[in-house]
Amino acid sequence: MSCLKKCLVFSLLATVLLSAILLLLWIWLGTETIPNQIRDPHLVEGQAFDYIIVGGGTAGCVLANRLSADPNVTVLLVEAGDNFGAASIIPLISTAMQGTKYDWAFRTTPQKYSSHGLGNNQQLLPRGKGLGGSGQINYMLHFTGVPEDFERWERSGAFDWNWHAMKPYIDQLEQPSMARHHAEPECSGTRENVMECQQDLTGDDLYQTNTYASILNPENDEHASISLCATKNRPNAPHVTRTNGLLVTEVNPQDSLLAKVFTEAPSELGREYLFKPARYTIHNGIRWSSYHAYLRPAFGRPNLTILTSTSVAKVLFDERKRTKGIAIQGIEHLIAVKAHREVILSAGALHTPQILKLSGIGPKLELQRHGIELVHDSSNVGQNYFDHLNLPLFVSIGVKASVTLDKVLSFESIVQYLNHGKGVLANTAIAGIGGPRGGRHGIILFGMGSVDEQALRHVSNMEQDTFRAFFPFYRNSSQEGFLFLSTCHQPRSRGAIFLRDRHIGSEPFFNPNYLKDRSDIECMMAAIRLVARTVRTEAFRKIGAQLHWPRIKRCSNFGPPDNVVQQPSDRYLECILRTSALTGHHPGGTAAIGDGADAVVDNQLRVNGVHGLRVVDASIFPTPVSGTPNSVVIAVAEKGSDLILKGDH
């Protein structure tokens, strides 16, 4: 017996030690050394660059790659944050990065028309702070818009941004530029003899080029392979394509019961509905943002300088309103850096209008109020602020098919992810996205069965009573189920961003005016009713799906329904929407394209009223896209890069 105990103890210690080694190796691999990165802004004082890119987020990474591809030009990329740590590449713990040093952690102003069940009626606005930006803390959903999105842009004055103009850039993201691992001529039908997770990671893929070759292969092959998955025959493997650096994985309904059930529902709902499996920018269980796809391949280019941990205070202009460069925050004073050709603002939809205003471009009266010298009176800077809202509704199921806290925290899941890049940690639990074809509303299946109350309240700002009404099984860490998120793809409510003062370090006032426009309520109510219909389909009934309407005190006079057959009243749905609809984290429109002099930027993304300054990020969107915008931002940055380079010739 004593010998058996010793063996068990030894086995346990060996397992713990191995896991610790794997974890430390993973963290070490996530600590990058970028050869052309500097953190001291004084090192660039007085220097001049052809292009200066402000913001190293989703768009900034694309621009840095494309503009520095010409060895005859010099490029400076300035980012307020630093490198993200290893945790950012693990898909499921995206939200764990919120509220940390990697998040700007903004808040809205108290909302008048929504958010009544949130602390102080405020929504939290997480924004990625570091290289890769919000692409390093988002849910990695890959969506490239629908043709109508871009036709709507054209109707709003963005004449060179219709579907025909954007399609080549969308196609770059959608069509593979490298052959798949297997030798099939087409991406259809059964896929045999493929890698279980499609592709081994190479030393170049996993972090910095060739740095870790010696630990990957005893022969020091610079293209050594880190095998995160084992080769075996497997039919219907998930579809993975490699595009121009972007890697897209689609949830396989053969592997995900929730995705299978979700995509079967339209057969009963009707052919006018289109429900698809979710698509991610994930590769072998690793987040694959524009940082990985675009910026990392440019590491080491001698003509690219990456300045991190540095805030840009303003853009500088000469007497002819031509961009001279930027002023960045030094230890004791502002430091000027010159730009020979252009400055490009890619600081995101929340920061870009702040920088424009601090630079003297914005509404005249607002700038005068803060004592900012006027360069150009541009009344629409910070206006047209839009965002998506999602209403979560919990659905319990009677089968083991979802992500639960017990599974996430299990030793088996951790080892499975560290060894193979697979399991519950290797995705974000979103199984599918759907809605009526061409409709304004839609639904998202988020396959989390149980959630941690403290963690979710931390990232949602929900009050305790509100949280417990929407998540009735919050105490059960093994509860199986999922959330249906109801959303309006084309919200009509518009808000604005205003300066707090004249300092770049001061958080502006963010007022999105969620649900101010009555049509947004009607749009989201249609999505909620679609959720209820979907849960009642035979496909969902087979897995024991049961929708749990939240019992909220402020809404108790209007509902919820007494039974599964009874339909919720419009007043009840409006009440729960105004109580707990949550931001989709998709801000845009705050420096929109237009065809008039009052537009912030023209169709070439040049800021009106000045010379040598462009904006390339989601703030230029005149209207929302009908889903997650991150991949559309990449396409916009690709087109923006072409516009800049063509302008030079």
VENPE-V445183 format. One record per residue. RES is the residue in one small letter. PHI is phi in degrees with one decimal (NA if undefined). OMEGA is omega in whole degrees, 0 to 359 (none if undefined). D_FIRST is the distance of its C-alpha to the first C-alpha in whole Angstrom. Layout:
RES|PHI|OMEGA|D_FIRST ; RES|PHI|OMEGA|D_FIRST
This chain:
m|NA|179|0 ; s|-62.2|179|4 ; c|-64.9|179|5 ; l|-63.9|179|5 ; k|-62.5|180|6 ; k|-62.2|179|9 ; c|-64.2|179|10 ; l|-65.1|179|11 ; v|-63.5|180|12 ; f|-62.6|180|14 ; s|-63.3|180|15 ; l|-64.5|180|17 ; l|-63.1|180|18 ; a|-63.4|180|20 ; t|-65.4|179|21 ; v|-63.1|180|23 ; l|-63.8|179|24 ; l|-62.2|180|26 ; s|-64.0|179|27 ; a|-64.0|179|28 ; i|-64.1|179|30 ; l|-61.4|181|32 ; l|-65.3|179|33 ; l|-63.9|177|34 ; l|-62.6|180|36 ; w|-62.2|180|37 ; i|-64.8|180|39 ; w|-63.8|178|40 ; l|-63.0|180|42 ; g|-81.8|178|43 ; t|-95.6|186|45 ; e|-93.6|170|48 ; t|-112.9|183|51 ; i|-96.9|187|54 ; p|-62.3|182|57 ; n|-105.4|178|60 ; q|-98.5|172|58 ; i|-130.4|181|60 ; r|-119.2|181|59 ; d|-100.7|183|62 ; p|-64.1|180|65 ; h|-66.7|180|68 ; l|-70.3|179|67 ; v|-108.7|181|69 ; e|-60.1|179|72 ; g|79.5|180|75 ; q|-79.9|179|74 ; a|-129.9|179|75 ; f|-131.2|177|73 ; d|-65.6|180|75 ; y|-125.4|172|72 ; i|-121.2|179|70 ; i|-105.7|181|68 ; v|-100.0|180|67 ; g|111.3|181|63 ; g|-101.6|180|60 ; g|-87.1|185|59 ; t|-55.2|181|59 ; a|-74.4|183|63 ; g|-60.4|178|63 ; c|-64.9|178|60 ; v|-64.6|181|63 ; l|-61.3|181|66 ; a|-60.0|179|64 ; n|-67.6|187|63 ; r|-67.6|183|67 ; l|-74.1|180|69 ; s|-84.6|178|67 ; a|-64.4|175|67 ; d|-86.7|184|71 ; p|-67.2|182|71 ; n|-91.0|177|74 ; v|-118.3|177|73 ; t|-110.5|184|71 ; v|-131.5|173|69 ; l|-115.3|174|67 ; l|-106.1|182|64 ; v|-112.2|181|64 ; e|-130.2|182|61 ; a|-70.0|179|60 ; g|-92.3|182|56 ; d|-127.0|177|54 ; n|-75.9|172|51 ; f|-76.9|180|49 ; g|-79.9|183|45 ; a|-62.3|183|43 ; a|-61.3|184|42 ; s|-67.2|182|45 ; i|-87.0|179|44 ; i|-86.3|191|41 ; p|-56.4|189|43 ; l|-69.1|184|42 ; i|-98.0|178|42 ; s|-52.7|185|45 ; t|-68.5|179|46 ; a|-66.5|179|44 ; m|-80.2|182|46 ; q|-73.1|181|49 ; g|81.7|179|50 ; t|-103.2|179|49 ; k|-66.4|179|51 ; y|-89.5|184|51 ; d|-128.9|174|53 ; w|-66.4|174|56 ; a|53.7|176|55 ; f|-76.2|173|59 ; r|-134.3|173|60 ; t|-76.4|166|63 ; t|-68.9|176|65 ; p|-53.6|186|65 ; q|-89.6|183|66 ; k|-84.3|188|69 ; y|-104.6|184|68 ; s|-153.1|170|64 ; s|65.3|184|61 ; h|-71.5|177|62 ; g|-100.9|179|58 ; l|-108.7|180|57 ; g|-56.7|179|57 ; n|57.3|180|61 ; n|57.0|183|62 ; q|-113.1|172|60 ; q|-92.1|173|59 ; l|-85.3|183|56 ; l|-122.7|178|58 ; p|-68.1|176|55 ; r|-137.0|183|56 ; g|-62.7|180|54 ; k|-117.1|183|55 ; g|150.6|180|55 ; l|-62.7|186|55 ; g|105.3|175|55 ; g|57.5|182|56 ; s|-68.4|174|55 ; g|-66.4|179|54 ; q|-97.8|179|51 ; i|-129.9|182|50 ; n|-88.5|182|51 ; y|-92.5|169|50 ; m|62.9|178|51 ; l|-67.0|181|53 ; h|-102.6|179|56 ; f|-143.4|185|59 ; t|-113.7|178|62 ; g|81.2|174|65 ; v|-119.2|183|67 ; p|-50.3|182|71 ; e|-62.9|177|72 ; d|-57.4|185|70 ; f|-81.7|172|72 ; e|-65.9|176|75 ; r|-64.5|176|75 ; w|-58.8|181|75 ; e|-62.1|179|78 ; r|-64.4|179|80 ; s|-87.5|177|79 ; g|111.4|178|81 ; a|-89.5|192|78 ; f|-68.9|180|80 ; d|-100.1|185|79 ; w|-127.7|177|75 ; n|-77.3|183|76 ; w|-61.3|181|73 ; h|-61.5|181|75 ; a|-73.9|184|75 ; m|-87.7|186|71 ; k|-57.0|179|70 ; p|-59.7|180|70 ; y|-78.5|174|68 ; i|-65.2|181|66 ; d|-62.0|177|66 ; q|-58.4|181|64 ; l|-84.8|186|61 ; e|-94.9|187|61 ; q|-103.0|182|62 ; p|-67.5|175|59 ; s|-106.6|175|61 ; m|-128.8|179|58 ; a|-65.8|176|57 ; r|-72.3|184|54 ; h|-62.3|180|51 ; h|-86.8|188|52 ; a|-101.2|180|55 ; e|-68.6|181|57 ; p|-73.3|182|60 ; e|-132.5|180|60 ; c|-90.2|179|57 ; s|-150.0|178|57 ; g|75.2|182|55 ; t|-78.4|181|52 ; r|-110.0|181|50 ; e|-104.9|173|49 ; n|49.8|177|47 ; v|-113.6|177|46 ; m|-65.8|181|44 ; e|-57.0|173|41 ; c|-114.3|166|43 ; q|79.8|189|46 ; q|-160.2|173|46 ; d|-67.2|172|44 ; l|-77.5|174|45 ; t|-96.4|177|47 ; g|-58.1|178|47 ; d|-67.6|182|50 ; d|-66.1|192|49 ; l|-76.0|171|46 ; y|-157.0|189|48 ; q|-100.9|186|50 ; t|-51.5|170|52 ; n|63.6|185|50 ; t|-62.4|188|48 ; y|-108.0|184|45 ; a|-57.8|185|46 ; s|-66.6|181|44 ; i|-89.3|183|41 ; l|-94.5|186|41 ; n|-148.2|183|42 ; p|-59.9|181|42 ; e|-91.3|178|45 ; n|58.4|176|47 ; d|-68.2|184|48 ; e|-68.1|176|50 ; h|-110.1|181|49 ; a|-58.9|186|46 ; s|-108.6|171|44 ; i|-91.6|183|41 ; s|-85.1|177|39 ; l|-95.6|178|38 ; c|-153.7|184|38 ; a|-100.9|179|37 ; t|-76.8|174|40 ; k|-162.5|177|40 ; n|-76.8|181|43 ; r|-151.8|179|43 ; p|-73.3|174|46 ; n|55.3|178|48 ; a|-65.8|182|46 ; p|-60.9|183|48 ; h|-75.6|178|51 ; v|-128.6|177|51 ; t|-120.8|172|54 ; r|-105.6|178|55 ; t|-99.9|179|58 ; n|-68.2|180|60 ; g|96.1|180|57 ; l|-81.5|181|56 ; l|-115.7|186|53 ; v|-121.6|178|53 ; t|-118.3|178|50 ; e|-108.1|177|51 ; v|-61.1|181|48 ; n|-94.1|179|47 ; p|-59.2|177|48 ; q|-72.9|179|46 ; d|-100.1|183|43 ; s|-113.3|180|44 ; l|-62.3|180|44 ; l|-64.4|177|46 ; a|-65.0|180|48 ; k|-63.5|181|49 ; v|-63.6|182|50 ; f|-61.1|183|52 ; t|-75.1|177|54 ; e|-84.4|186|54 ; a|-57.9|181|56 ; p|-61.5|178|59 ; s|-63.0|176|60 ; e|-100.7|181|60 ; l|-69.6|181|62 ; g|130.2|185|65 ; r|-69.3|179|65 ; e|-76.2|179|67 ; y|-106.7|179|63 ; l|-124.9|179|61 ; f|-115.6|184|58 ; k|-121.9|172|56 ; p|-64.7|180|52 ; a|-67.6|176|52 ; r|-121.0|184|52 ; y|-123.8|166|51 ; t|-95.2|179|51 ; i|-128.8|180|48 ; h|-130.0|179|47 ; n|52.8|178|43 ; g|80.7|181|42 ; i|-119.1|175|44 ; r|-54.8|180|47 ; w|-128.2|182|50 ; s|-89.7|177|53 ; s|-66.5|174|56 ; y|-61.5|180|55 ; h|-72.8|187|53 ; a|-78.0|187|55 ; y|-120.1|186|58 ; l|-74.4|182|58 ; r|-59.2|177|55 ; p|-62.8|180|57 ; a|-94.7|177|60 ; f|-57.0|177|58 ; g|93.0|176|59 ; r|-67.6|185|63 ; p|-65.9|181|65 ; n|-93.2|178|68 ; l|-115.2|175|65 ; t|-112.6|181|64 ; i|-112.1|181|61 ; l|-101.8|182|62 ; t|-110.9|180|59 ; s|56.3|185|58 ; t|-138.7|179|62 ; s|-96.1|175|64 ; v|-91.7|183|68 ; a|-78.5|180|70 ; k|-172.2|173|73 ; v|-93.9|182|75 ; l|-101.6|181|78 ; f|-129.8|173|82 ; d|-92.0|185|85 ; e|-67.5|178|88 ; r|-94.8|180|88 ; k|64.2|174|85 ; r|-99.2|181|84 ; t|-63.8|175|80 ; k|-95.7|184|80 ; g|157.3|181|76 ; i|-134.2|171|73 ; a|-112.6|181|73 ; i|-113.5|182|69 ; q|-74.5|171|67 ; g|-96.5|180|67 ; i|-67.2|184|66 ; e|-122.3|184|69 ; h|-153.6|177|72 ; l|-77.0|182|72 ; i|-114.4|180|72 ; a|-91.3|175|74 ; v|-127.0|186|73 ; k|-86.5|175|76 ; a|-122.6|179|76 ; h|-74.0|186|79 ; r|-111.0|185|78 ; e|-146.2|166|76 ; v|-110.9|180|74 ; i|-119.0|177|71 ; l|-88.2|177|70 ; s|-133.2|185|66 ; a|-88.4|178|65 ; g|96.5|188|64 ; a|-67.4|179|66 ; l|-94.6|183|65 ; h|-91.8|184|66 ; t|-56.6|179|69 ; p|-64.0|177|71 ; q|-64.1|180|70 ; i|-65.7|177|71 ; l|-58.4|182|74 ; k|-65.8|179|75 ; l|-64.8|179|75 ; s|-87.7|179|76 ; g|96.9|180|80 ; i|-114.9|183|79 ; g|168.5|179|79 ; p|-62.4|187|81 ; k|-55.5|184|84 ; l|-65.1|179|84 ; e|-64.9|180|80 ; l|-66.4|178|80 ; q|-62.2|181|83 ; r|-60.9|181|81 ; h|-101.8|177|79 ; g|70.1|179|81 ; i|-98.4|180|80 ; e|-63.9|183|83 ; l|-77.9|172|84 ; v|-101.2|178|84 ; h|-152.8|179|84 ; d|-78.4|182|84 ; s|-123.1|191|82 ; s|-67.3|185|81 ; n|-95.0|175|78 ; v|-65.4|181|76 ; g|87.4|178|73 ; q|-88.1|176|74 ; n|64.2|181|73 ; y|-69.4|178|70 ; f|-126.2|180|68 ; d|-163.8|173|64 ; h|-88.0|171|62 ; l|-118.4|176|60 ; n|-126.8|172|57 ; l|-106.6|179|57 ; p|-83.3|173|53 ; l|-128.4|185|52 ; f|-86.3|178|49 ; v|-126.0|176|48 ; s|-87.2|179|45 ; i|-133.2|183|44 ; g|-105.1|179|41 ; v|-130.2|179|40 ; k|-88.3|184|37 ; a|-142.9|187|40 ; s|-116.6|176|40 ; v|-90.7|179|39 ; t|-123.2|179|37 ; l|-60.0|180|35 ; d|-59.7|180|32 ; k|-69.0|182|32 ; v|-62.5|185|34 ; l|-89.3|182|31 ; s|-72.8|179|28 ; f|-60.1|181|26 ; e|-62.0|181|27 ; s|-65.8|181|31 ; i|-65.5|180|31 ; v|-65.1|180|29 ; q|-60.4|180|31 ; y|-71.6|183|34 ; l|-66.7|181|33 ; n|-83.3|191|33 ; h|-125.9|183|35 ; g|64.7|184|38 ; k|-132.1|177|37 ; g|95.5|187|36 ; v|-65.2|180|37 ; l|-76.4|188|38 ; a|-88.4|176|40 ; n|-146.6|182|43 ; t|-102.9|175|45 ; a|76.2|176|44 ; i|-80.2|187|48 ; a|-97.9|184|48 ; g|-163.4|180|52 ; i|-136.5|182|55 ; g|-158.2|179|58 ; g|165.2|177|61 ; p|-70.1|179|65 ; r|-60.0|179|67 ; g|73.6|183|69 ; g|-86.1|180|68 ; r|-82.3|186|68 ; h|-115.9|180|64 ; g|-162.8|179|61 ; i|-134.9|180|57 ; i|-129.0|177|54 ; l|-96.2|181|51 ; f|-109.6|193|48 ; g|-81.3|174|44 ; m|-96.2|180|43 ; g|-83.1|179|41 ; s|-133.4|183|40 ; v|-134.7|176|41 ; d|-86.6|185|40 ; e|-58.4|183|43 ; q|-62.9|182|43 ; a|-66.5|183|43 ; l|-71.8|177|46 ; r|-65.4|179|48 ; h|-65.1|183|48 ; v|-98.5|181|49 ; s|-113.4|183|52 ; n|66.6|177|53 ; m|-67.4|171|53 ; e|-70.0|187|53 ; q|-59.5|181|50 ; d|-62.4|179|52 ; t|-64.7|180|53 ; f|-57.5|184|50 ; r|-69.5|175|48 ; a|-71.9|182|51 ; f|-84.1|180|51 ; f|-125.5|188|47 ; p|-65.0|181|46 ; f|-106.1|186|42 ; y|-62.2|181|42 ; r|-87.4|185|39 ; n|-99.7|184|37 ; s|-76.1|178|35 ; s|-113.2|182|34 ; q|-61.1|176|38 ; e|-91.1|179|39 ; g|164.7|180|43 ; f|-160.7|174|46 ; l|-106.7|166|49 ; f|-98.5|177|52 ; l|-98.8|179|54 ; s|-96.9|185|58 ; t|-142.1|173|60 ; c|-109.4|185|64 ; h|-66.7|184|64 ; q|-123.5|178|68 ; p|-64.9|181|68 ; r|-105.5|176|72 ; s|-68.0|179|71 ; r|-131.6|179|72 ; g|-124.3|183|71 ; a|-156.2|177|72 ; i|-121.3|181|70 ; f|-124.5|177|72 ; l|-67.8|171|72 ; r|-85.3|176|71 ; d|-159.4|186|73 ; r|-96.1|184|74 ; h|-107.4|182|70 ; i|-64.8|181|68 ; g|-79.9|181|65 ; s|-92.1|181|66 ; e|-68.7|178|65 ; p|-67.8|173|67 ; f|-88.1|180|68 ; f|-108.1|179|66 ; n|-124.9|181|68 ; p|-78.2|180|67 ; n|55.6|180|69 ; y|-52.3|174|66 ; l|63.7|176|68 ; k|-67.7|179|71 ; d|-83.9|184|73 ; r|-56.5|183|73 ; s|-64.9|177|72 ; d|-68.0|176|69 ; i|-63.3|181|68 ; e|-63.6|179|69 ; c|-63.0|182|67 ; m|-72.9|175|64 ; m|-63.9|177|65 ; a|-62.8|178|65 ; a|-66.4|179|62 ; i|-63.5|180|60 ; r|-66.7|175|62 ; l|-66.5|175|61 ; v|-57.7|182|57 ; a|-61.4|178|58 ; r|-65.2|182|59 ; t|-64.8|180|57 ; v|-63.5|181|54 ; r|-84.1|179|56 ; t|-68.8|181|56 ; e|-60.2|181|54 ; a|-57.8|181|52 ; f|-79.5|178|50 ; r|-63.2|181|51 ; k|-62.9|179|48 ; i|-101.8|175|45 ; g|73.1|183|46 ; a|-67.7|177|48 ; q|-137.9|181|49 ; l|-81.4|181|51 ; h|-110.0|178|51 ; w|-70.4|181|54 ; p|-68.7|177|54 ; r|-101.1|184|55 ; i|-108.0|185|57 ; k|-56.5|184|59 ; r|-67.7|182|62 ; c|-107.2|190|62 ; s|-64.9|178|62 ; n|-73.6|186|65 ; f|-113.8|184|65 ; g|168.0|12|62 ; p|-83.4|177|59 ; p|-59.8|181|60 ; d|-78.1|181|59 ; n|-149.8|185|58 ; v|-70.5|181|57 ; v|-83.2|183|60 ; q|-66.6|180|62 ; q|-87.5|177|63 ; p|-68.6|180|63 ; s|-76.7|177|66 ; d|-61.2|182|68 ; r|-67.0|177|68 ; y|-66.8|180|64 ; l|-63.6|178|63 ; e|-62.5|181|65 ; c|-64.6|181|64 ; i|-69.7|176|60 ; l|-66.3|181|62 ; r|-71.4|179|63 ; t|-85.7|194|60 ; s|-139.4|171|57 ; a|-65.3|187|58 ; l|-113.1|179|57 ; t|-57.6|174|58 ; g|-87.3|180|57 ; h|63.3|182|58 ; h|-123.7|182|60 ; p|-69.0|178|63 ; g|-168.3|170|66 ; g|86.6|191|70 ; t|-84.1|173|71 ; a|-147.5|196|73 ; a|-72.9|172|74 ; i|-67.6|174|76 ; g|-160.8|183|80 ; d|-102.9|181|83 ; g|-107.5|181|85 ; a|-67.3|181|86 ; d|-84.1|176|84 ; a|-70.6|181|81 ; v|-70.9|178|78 ; v|-128.1|178|78 ; d|-91.4|185|80 ; n|-71.4|174|79 ; q|-98.7|181|78 ; l|69.3|177|76 ; r|-82.3|179|78 ; v|-70.0|181|79 ; n|-66.4|175|82 ; g|92.0|178|84 ; v|-136.8|180|83 ; h|-126.5|174|83 ; g|81.3|180|80 ; l|-131.8|177|77 ; r|-127.8|173|75 ; v|-122.5|178|72 ; v|-136.8|174|69 ; d|-172.7|185|66 ; a|-68.8|180|66 ; s|-68.0|181|69 ; i|-84.6|179|71 ; f|-60.8|176|70 ; p|-72.9|177|73 ; t|-141.1|182|71 ; p|-67.8|165|68 ; v|-93.0|189|66 ; s|-85.0|180|64 ; g|165.0|180|61 ; t|-69.0|189|59 ; p|-93.5|192|61 ; n|-59.1|181|59 ; s|-70.4|175|60 ; v|-68.1|176|63 ; v|-60.6|178|63 ; i|-62.2|179|62 ; a|-63.3|177|65 ; v|-62.6|179|68 ; a|-67.2|176|67 ; e|-63.1|179|67 ; k|-65.8|178|71 ; g|-60.6|177|71 ; s|-60.6|178|71 ; d|-62.3|180|73 ; l|-62.4|180|76 ; i|-65.3|183|75 ; l|-68.1|177|75 ; k|-67.6|179|78 ; g|-63.3|179|80 ; d|-75.0|182|80 ; h|-108.4|none|82
